[in-house]
Amino acid sequence: MNGVTIGQAAAFVGVTVKTVRHYHKLGLVKEPERDGSGYRRYGSAELLRLVQARTLAAAGVPLAEIGSLLDAGPAPFAAALADVERRLTERIEELITRRDTLRRLADGDRALLPDRAVALLERLSGLGFSADEVAAAREGWVLARALVPEGFDDYLTHVEHALDDTRFVALIKRGAEAAAWEPDDPRIAELATAIADHFLANPAQLRIVTGLQARTETAARYELIALHGEERGSAAARGVTLVEAKLRAAGIHIPGPGAR
């Protein structure tokens, strides 16, 4: 007997008969001639080619590129392998990034916010903000990061510093309470004045309001962030509008209708 059958060849090489036939179809391995009994017999040359094709495929080389690799000289072969390695490395890095994202998703906030923001959310809880208020801050920050990514790190820095100010914290807590008031409650105007005055007296904290201004479609992006989660006409929305109006009256640039 000269050579082995396709089944034996597949077993020796460690692939399936279907894979051997697929390699034949792609032209990676030449199909041997039939012997006098009508069987195709695989000799050492065909087995070697099968092993080479299987090894390259297992290494991640696309099947469409294996034929030219096997037929290339030493220098082109080495260059082609280096290119395949580069692409595999990029793919590995992409998969690692996806894996890390999945792990962050399991950790909740960390999937959509940087560690600094997560630490600030935890700090808000420690300062006595309710779970709903912290959740609202989380959603607003996720939106802010997406709409104005270039200003988000500076925004976090301003918030970090502002949370050291007990007066600022007290005003923000009062603002959260005001969400439950009636829109025409006179306390809303009083609170808006107090918040605006505090910002004007503390320019660093004022950047929390003025810092998240995108380079394009400024007004639309700003409004989406500033009024996120607030129904138009609600007490909270009225409070935001009054604070903005008082800041504008003091000469502070706050995006509004018609702004770009």
Short mmCIF file of the C-alpha atoms (twelve columns), coordinates in Angstrom:
data_MODEL
# 
_entry.id   MODEL 
# 
loop_
_atom_site.group_PDB 
_atom_site.id 
_atom_site.type_symbol 
_atom_site.label_atom_id 
_atom_site.label_alt_id 
_atom_site.label_comp_id 
_atom_site.label_asym_id 
_atom_site.label_seq_id 
_atom_site.Cartn_x 
_atom_site.Cartn_y 
_atom_site.Cartn_z 
_atom_site.pdbx_PDB_model_num 
ATOM 1   C CA . MET A 1   0.000   0.000  0.000  1 
ATOM 2   C CA . ASN A 2   1.377   3.383  -1.041 1 
ATOM 3   C CA . GLY A 3   0.035   6.121  1.260  1 
ATOM 4   C CA . VAL A 4   -3.027  6.285  3.515  1 
ATOM 5   C CA . THR A 5   -6.714  6.952  3.025  1 
ATOM 6   C CA . ILE A 6   -8.302  10.332 3.637  1 
ATOM 7   C CA . GLY A 7   -9.703  9.094  6.947  1 
ATOM 8   C CA . GLN A 8   -6.280  7.967  8.125  1 
ATOM 9   C CA . ALA A 9   -4.660  11.176 6.912  1 
ATOM 10  C CA . ALA A 10  -7.197  13.244 8.837  1 
ATOM 11  C CA . ALA A 11  -6.645  11.171 11.991 1 
ATOM 12  C CA . PHE A 12  -2.864  11.379 11.724 1 
ATOM 13  C CA . VAL A 13  -2.921  15.148 11.270 1 
ATOM 14  C CA . GLY A 14  -5.609  15.796 13.903 1 
ATOM 15  C CA . VAL A 15  -8.398  17.213 11.773 1 
ATOM 16  C CA . THR A 16  -11.669 15.907 10.398 1 
ATOM 17  C CA . VAL A 17  -12.234 14.418 6.956  1 
ATOM 18  C CA . LYS A 18  -14.515 17.390 6.299  1 
ATOM 19  C CA . THR A 19  -11.627 19.746 7.046  1 
ATOM 20  C CA . VAL A 20  -9.312  17.879 4.661  1 
ATOM 21  C CA . ARG A 21  -11.887 18.147 1.894  1 
ATOM 22  C CA . HIS A 22  -12.353 21.847 2.675  1 
ATOM 23  C CA . TYR A 23  -8.590  22.363 2.335  1 
ATOM 24  C CA . HIS A 24  -8.766  20.631 -1.030 1 
ATOM 25  C CA . LYS A 25  -11.621 22.889 -2.117 1 
ATOM 26  C CA . LEU A 26  -9.659  25.992 -1.156 1 
ATOM 27  C CA . GLY A 27  -6.564  24.733 -2.923 1 
ATOM 28  C CA . LEU A 28  -4.475  24.611 0.236  1 
ATOM 29  C CA . VAL A 29  -3.613  20.951 -0.237 1 
ATOM 30  C CA . LYS A 30  -3.551  19.248 -3.611 1 
ATOM 31  C CA . GLU A 31  -5.938  16.315 -3.849 1 
ATOM 32  C CA . PRO A 32  -3.949  13.138 -4.591 1 
ATOM 33  C CA . GLU A 33  -4.732  10.945 -7.564 1 
ATOM 34  C CA . ARG A 34  -6.758  7.755  -7.083 1 
ATOM 35  C CA . ASP A 35  -4.916  4.455  -7.027 1 
ATOM 36  C CA . GLY A 36  -5.871  1.324  -8.937 1 
ATOM 37  C CA . SER A 37  -8.552  0.514  -6.348 1 
ATOM 38  C CA . GLY A 38  -10.219 3.899  -6.815 1 
ATOM 39  C CA . TYR A 39  -9.014  5.331  -3.481 1 
ATOM 40  C CA . ARG A 40  -7.058  8.521  -3.022 1 
ATOM 41  C CA . ARG A 41  -3.835  7.826  -1.159 1 
ATOM 42  C CA . TYR A 42  -2.090  10.472 0.896  1 
ATOM 43  C CA . GLY A 43  1.655   10.322 1.018  1 
ATOM 44  C CA . SER A 44  4.160   12.153 3.205  1 
ATOM 45  C CA . ALA A 45  4.081   15.299 1.040  1 
ATOM 46  C CA . GLU A 46  0.310   15.664 1.373  1 
ATOM 47  C CA . LEU A 47  0.446   14.927 5.112  1 
ATOM 48  C CA . LEU A 48  3.148   17.567 5.604  1 
ATOM 49  C CA . ARG A 49  1.068   20.119 3.713  1 
ATOM 50  C CA . LEU A 50  -1.975  19.221 5.839  1 
ATOM 51  C CA . VAL A 51  0.023   19.681 9.028  1 
ATOM 52  C CA . GLN A 52  1.308   23.062 7.839  1 
ATOM 53  C CA . ALA A 53  -2.167  24.242 6.854  1 
ATOM 54  C CA . ARG A 54  -3.688  23.032 10.131 1 
ATOM 55  C CA . THR A 55  -0.955  24.724 12.188 1 
ATOM 56  C CA . LEU A 56  -1.352  28.059 10.441 1 
ATOM 57  C CA . ALA A 57  -5.131  27.914 10.755 1 
ATOM 58  C CA . ALA A 58  -4.847  27.100 14.466 1 
ATOM 59  C CA . ALA A 59  -2.520  30.099 14.876 1 
ATOM 60  C CA . GLY A 60  -5.220  32.379 13.548 1 
ATOM 61  C CA . VAL A 61  -4.094  32.812 9.971  1 
ATOM 62  C CA . PRO A 62  -7.173  33.273 7.740  1 
ATOM 63  C CA . LEU A 63  -7.695  30.294 5.444  1 
ATOM 64  C CA . ALA A 64  -7.713  32.621 2.446  1 
ATOM 65  C CA . GLU A 65  -4.099  33.574 3.218  1 
ATOM 66  C CA . ILE A 66  -2.687  30.144 4.031  1 
ATOM 67  C CA . GLY A 67  -2.153  29.018 0.443  1 
ATOM 68  C CA . SER A 68  0.033   31.977 -0.477 1 
ATOM 69  C CA . LEU A 69  1.965   31.616 2.787  1 
ATOM 70  C CA . LEU A 70  2.749   27.963 2.143  1 
ATOM 71  C CA . ASP A 71  3.932   28.776 -1.356 1 
ATOM 72  C CA . ALA A 72  6.038   31.791 -0.320 1 
ATOM 73  C CA . GLY A 73  9.780   31.869 0.169  1 
ATOM 74  C CA . PRO A 74  11.363  32.242 3.633  1 
ATOM 75  C CA . ALA A 75  11.471  36.084 3.670  1 
ATOM 76  C CA . PRO A 76  7.886   36.690 2.459  1 
ATOM 77  C CA . PHE A 77  6.715   33.896 4.782  1 
ATOM 78  C CA . ALA A 78  8.321   35.575 7.807  1 
ATOM 79  C CA . ALA A 79  6.934   38.997 6.827  1 
ATOM 80  C CA . ALA A 80  3.445   37.587 6.357  1 
ATOM 81  C CA . LEU A 81  3.571   35.848 9.739  1 
ATOM 82  C CA . ALA A 82  4.649   39.115 11.382 1 
ATOM 83  C CA . ASP A 83  1.633   40.833 9.853  1 
ATOM 84  C CA . VAL A 84  -0.666  38.073 11.081 1 
ATOM 85  C CA . GLU A 85  0.871   38.386 14.552 1 
ATOM 86  C CA . ARG A 86  0.241   42.132 14.537 1 
ATOM 87  C CA . ARG A 87  -3.408  41.629 13.643 1 
ATOM 88  C CA . LEU A 88  -3.806  38.945 16.275 1 
ATOM 89  C CA . THR A 89  -2.285  41.245 18.886 1 
ATOM 90  C CA . GLU A 90  -4.762  43.969 17.967 1 
ATOM 91  C CA . ARG A 91  -7.602  41.460 18.212 1 
ATOM 92  C CA . ILE A 92  -6.351  40.247 21.591 1 
ATOM 93  C CA . GLU A 93  -6.217  43.833 22.882 1 
ATOM 94  C CA . GLU A 94  -9.750  44.403 21.622 1 
ATOM 95  C CA . LEU A 95  -10.983 41.250 23.365 1 
ATOM 96  C CA . ILE A 96  -9.237  42.255 26.598 1 
ATOM 97  C CA . THR A 97  -10.960 45.640 26.421 1 
ATOM 98  C CA . ARG A 98  -14.327 43.931 25.930 1 
ATOM 99  C CA . ARG A 99  -13.638 41.588 28.827 1 
ATOM 100 C CA . ASP A 100 -12.721 44.501 31.071 1 
ATOM 101 C CA . THR A 101 -15.932 46.272 30.037 1 
ATOM 102 C CA . LEU A 102 -17.960 43.208 30.994 1 
ATOM 103 C CA . ARG A 103 -16.244 43.148 34.370 1 
ATOM 104 C CA . ARG A 104 -17.018 46.825 34.866 1 
ATOM 105 C CA . LEU A 105 -20.638 46.187 33.894 1 
ATOM 106 C CA . ALA A 106 -20.820 43.656 36.692 1 
ATOM 107 C CA . ASP A 107 -19.643 46.443 38.996 1 
ATOM 108 C CA . GLY A 108 -22.466 48.746 37.907 1 
ATOM 109 C CA . ASP A 109 -21.265 52.363 37.766 1 
ATOM 110 C CA . ARG A 110 -17.748 51.531 36.604 1 
ATOM 111 C CA . ALA A 111 -18.925 50.460 33.145 1 
ATOM 112 C CA . LEU A 112 -19.975 53.976 32.172 1 
ATOM 113 C CA . LEU A 113 -18.031 56.244 34.514 1 
ATOM 114 C CA . PRO A 114 -14.353 56.577 35.458 1 
ATOM 115 C CA . ASP A 115 -13.188 55.609 38.923 1 
ATOM 116 C CA . ARG A 116 -13.089 59.259 40.012 1 
ATOM 117 C CA . ALA A 117 -16.785 59.665 39.297 1 
ATOM 118 C CA . VAL A 118 -17.642 56.419 41.092 1 
ATOM 119 C CA . ALA A 119 -15.713 57.626 44.131 1 
ATOM 120 C CA . LEU A 120 -17.682 60.877 44.057 1 
ATOM 121 C CA . LEU A 121 -20.970 58.995 43.922 1 
ATOM 122 C CA . GLU A 122 -19.893 57.062 46.991 1 
ATOM 123 C CA . ARG A 123 -18.971 60.342 48.619 1 
ATOM 124 C CA . LEU A 124 -22.446 61.721 47.907 1 
ATOM 125 C CA . SER A 125 -23.944 58.752 49.720 1 
ATOM 126 C CA . GLY A 126 -21.636 59.412 52.652 1 
ATOM 127 C CA . LEU A 127 -22.773 63.046 52.758 1 
ATOM 128 C CA . GLY A 128 -26.358 61.938 53.240 1 
ATOM 129 C CA . PHE A 129 -27.788 62.132 49.744 1 
ATOM 130 C CA . SER A 130 -30.507 59.551 49.182 1 
ATOM 131 C CA . ALA A 131 -30.156 56.582 46.845 1 
ATOM 132 C CA . ASP A 132 -32.506 58.267 44.354 1 
ATOM 133 C CA . GLU A 133 -30.473 61.474 44.425 1 
ATOM 134 C CA . VAL A 134 -27.224 59.576 43.887 1 
ATOM 135 C CA . ALA A 135 -28.850 57.648 41.023 1 
ATOM 136 C CA . ALA A 136 -29.960 60.929 39.433 1 
ATOM 137 C CA . ALA A 137 -26.397 62.284 39.727 1 
ATOM 138 C CA . ARG A 138 -25.052 59.089 38.167 1 
ATOM 139 C CA . GLU A 139 -27.375 59.356 35.165 1 
ATOM 140 C CA . GLY A 140 -26.560 63.030 34.702 1 
ATOM 141 C CA . TRP A 141 -22.838 62.363 34.803 1 
ATOM 142 C CA . VAL A 142 -23.070 59.518 32.306 1 
ATOM 143 C CA . LEU A 143 -24.916 61.871 29.965 1 
ATOM 144 C CA . ALA A 144 -22.460 64.707 30.593 1 
ATOM 145 C CA . ARG A 145 -19.492 62.483 29.873 1 
ATOM 146 C CA . ALA A 146 -21.049 61.367 26.580 1 
ATOM 147 C CA . LEU A 147 -22.126 64.836 25.414 1 
ATOM 148 C CA . VAL A 148 -19.136 66.884 26.598 1 
ATOM 149 C CA . PRO A 149 -16.265 64.397 27.015 1 
ATOM 150 C CA . GLU A 150 -13.576 67.061 26.686 1 
ATOM 151 C CA . GLY A 151 -14.807 68.900 29.776 1 
ATOM 152 C CA . PHE A 152 -15.803 66.013 32.007 1 
ATOM 153 C CA . ASP A 153 -12.526 65.547 33.905 1 
ATOM 154 C CA . ASP A 154 -12.408 69.236 34.821 1 
ATOM 155 C CA . TYR A 155 -16.063 69.038 35.850 1 
ATOM 156 C CA . LEU A 156 -15.267 66.208 38.270 1 
ATOM 157 C CA . THR A 157 -12.427 68.252 39.733 1 
ATOM 158 C CA . HIS A 158 -14.783 71.179 40.387 1 
ATOM 159 C CA . VAL A 159 -17.330 68.873 42.024 1 
ATOM 160 C CA . GLU A 160 -14.646 67.262 44.198 1 
ATOM 161 C CA . HIS A 161 -13.613 70.644 45.558 1 
ATOM 162 C CA . ALA A 162 -17.191 71.897 45.934 1 
ATOM 163 C CA . LEU A 163 -18.149 68.932 48.110 1 
ATOM 164 C CA . ASP A 164 -15.663 70.198 50.688 1 
ATOM 165 C CA . ASP A 165 -17.873 73.283 51.081 1 
ATOM 166 C CA . THR A 166 -20.646 72.578 53.601 1 
ATOM 167 C CA . ARG A 167 -22.681 75.530 52.325 1 
ATOM 168 C CA . PHE A 168 -22.624 74.165 48.777 1 
ATOM 169 C CA . VAL A 169 -23.647 70.703 49.988 1 
ATOM 170 C CA . ALA A 170 -26.503 72.169 52.027 1 
ATOM 171 C CA . LEU A 171 -27.813 74.142 49.046 1 
ATOM 172 C CA . ILE A 172 -27.673 71.115 46.749 1 
ATOM 173 C CA . LYS A 173 -29.521 69.004 49.310 1 
ATOM 174 C CA . ARG A 174 -32.135 71.742 49.585 1 
ATOM 175 C CA . GLY A 175 -32.434 71.743 45.824 1 
ATOM 176 C CA . ALA A 176 -33.068 68.002 45.866 1 
ATOM 177 C CA . GLU A 177 -35.828 68.514 48.429 1 
ATOM 178 C CA . ALA A 178 -37.348 71.231 46.251 1 
ATOM 179 C CA . ALA A 179 -38.130 68.667 43.556 1 
ATOM 180 C CA . ALA A 180 -41.142 67.659 45.642 1 
ATOM 181 C CA . TRP A 181 -42.495 71.210 45.950 1 
ATOM 182 C CA . GLU A 182 -45.221 72.727 43.806 1 
ATOM 183 C CA . PRO A 183 -43.858 74.659 40.807 1 
ATOM 184 C CA . ASP A 184 -45.328 77.940 42.117 1 
ATOM 185 C CA . ASP A 185 -43.944 77.528 45.628 1 
ATOM 186 C CA . PRO A 186 -42.320 80.892 46.581 1 
ATOM 187 C CA . ARG A 187 -39.461 79.029 48.247 1 
ATOM 188 C CA . ILE A 188 -38.176 78.025 44.803 1 
ATOM 189 C CA . ALA A 189 -37.317 81.614 43.901 1 
ATOM 190 C CA . GLU A 190 -35.676 82.131 47.305 1 
ATOM 191 C CA . LEU A 191 -33.586 78.987 46.880 1 
ATOM 192 C CA . ALA A 192 -32.638 79.897 43.300 1 
ATOM 193 C CA . THR A 193 -31.386 83.276 44.528 1 
ATOM 194 C CA . ALA A 194 -29.351 81.646 47.285 1 
ATOM 195 C CA . ILE A 195 -27.784 79.148 44.852 1 
ATOM 196 C CA . ALA A 196 -27.000 81.810 42.244 1 
ATOM 197 C CA . ASP A 197 -25.476 84.113 44.875 1 
ATOM 198 C CA . HIS A 198 -23.351 81.258 46.177 1 
ATOM 199 C CA . PHE A 199 -22.038 80.455 42.705 1 
ATOM 200 C CA . LEU A 200 -21.250 84.123 42.048 1 
ATOM 201 C CA . ALA A 201 -19.348 84.321 45.316 1 
ATOM 202 C CA . ASN A 202 -17.405 81.148 44.493 1 
ATOM 203 C CA . PRO A 203 -16.108 81.322 40.889 1 
ATOM 204 C CA . ALA A 204 -14.438 77.891 41.148 1 
ATOM 205 C CA . GLN A 205 -17.776 76.288 41.948 1 
ATOM 206 C CA . LEU A 206 -19.470 78.318 39.217 1 
ATOM 207 C CA . ARG A 207 -17.437 76.258 36.735 1 
ATOM 208 C CA . ILE A 208 -19.673 73.303 37.616 1 
ATOM 209 C CA . VAL A 209 -22.371 75.198 35.690 1 
ATOM 210 C CA . THR A 210 -20.264 76.881 33.018 1 
ATOM 211 C CA . GLY A 211 -17.681 74.149 32.389 1 
ATOM 212 C CA . LEU A 212 -19.850 71.651 30.543 1 
ATOM 213 C CA . GLN A 213 -20.237 73.644 27.352 1 
ATOM 214 C CA . ALA A 214 -19.511 71.754 24.157 1 
ATOM 215 C CA . ARG A 215 -17.879 73.288 21.091 1 
ATOM 216 C CA . THR A 216 -20.850 72.477 18.838 1 
ATOM 217 C CA . GLU A 217 -24.606 72.585 19.426 1 
ATOM 218 C CA . THR A 218 -23.801 74.075 22.804 1 
ATOM 219 C CA . ALA A 219 -27.324 75.009 23.873 1 
ATOM 220 C CA . ALA A 220 -28.868 71.661 22.959 1 
ATOM 221 C CA . ARG A 221 -26.191 69.651 24.762 1 
ATOM 222 C CA . TYR A 222 -26.231 71.914 27.815 1 
ATOM 223 C CA . GLU A 223 -30.023 71.729 28.166 1 
ATOM 224 C CA . LEU A 224 -30.019 67.937 27.863 1 
ATOM 225 C CA . ILE A 225 -27.577 67.744 30.773 1 
ATOM 226 C CA . ALA A 226 -28.986 70.531 32.945 1 
ATOM 227 C CA . LEU A 227 -32.594 69.354 32.742 1 
ATOM 228 C CA . HIS A 228 -32.003 65.610 32.584 1 
ATOM 229 C CA . GLY A 229 -34.742 63.763 34.445 1 
ATOM 230 C CA . GLU A 230 -36.750 66.916 35.096 1 
ATOM 231 C CA . GLU A 231 -40.191 67.406 33.596 1 
ATOM 232 C CA . ARG A 232 -40.813 70.756 31.978 1 
ATOM 233 C CA . GLY A 233 -42.815 72.917 34.326 1 
ATOM 234 C CA . SER A 234 -41.776 70.971 37.405 1 
ATOM 235 C CA . ALA A 235 -40.417 72.636 40.521 1 
ATOM 236 C CA . ALA A 236 -36.910 71.379 39.760 1 
ATOM 237 C CA . ALA A 237 -37.009 72.658 36.174 1 
ATOM 238 C CA . ARG A 238 -38.294 76.038 37.357 1 
ATOM 239 C CA . GLY A 239 -35.494 76.221 39.914 1 
ATOM 240 C CA . VAL A 240 -32.825 75.525 37.267 1 
ATOM 241 C CA . THR A 241 -34.341 78.165 34.972 1 
ATOM 242 C CA . LEU A 242 -34.369 80.781 37.756 1 
ATOM 243 C CA . VAL A 243 -30.749 80.074 38.731 1 
ATOM 244 C CA . GLU A 244 -29.658 80.359 35.097 1 
ATOM 245 C CA . ALA A 245 -31.580 83.620 34.665 1 
ATOM 246 C CA . LYS A 246 -29.919 85.148 37.719 1 
ATOM 247 C CA . LEU A 247 -26.482 84.090 36.533 1 
ATOM 248 C CA . ARG A 248 -27.115 85.525 33.065 1 
ATOM 249 C CA . ALA A 249 -28.268 88.786 34.662 1 
ATOM 250 C CA . ALA A 250 -24.904 88.882 36.452 1 
ATOM 251 C CA . GLY A 251 -23.093 88.576 33.136 1 
ATOM 252 C CA . ILE A 252 -22.339 84.858 33.266 1 
ATOM 253 C CA . HIS A 253 -22.582 83.066 29.926 1 
ATOM 254 C CA . ILE A 254 -25.133 80.273 30.163 1 
ATOM 255 C CA . PRO A 255 -26.216 78.638 26.883 1 
ATOM 256 C CA . GLY A 256 -29.793 79.371 25.955 1 
ATOM 257 C CA . PRO A 257 -32.148 79.239 22.976 1 
ATOM 258 C CA . GLY A 258 -30.404 80.326 19.818 1 
ATOM 259 C CA . ALA A 259 -26.912 79.694 21.203 1 
ATOM 260 C CA . ARG A 260 -24.419 77.581 19.251 1 
# 
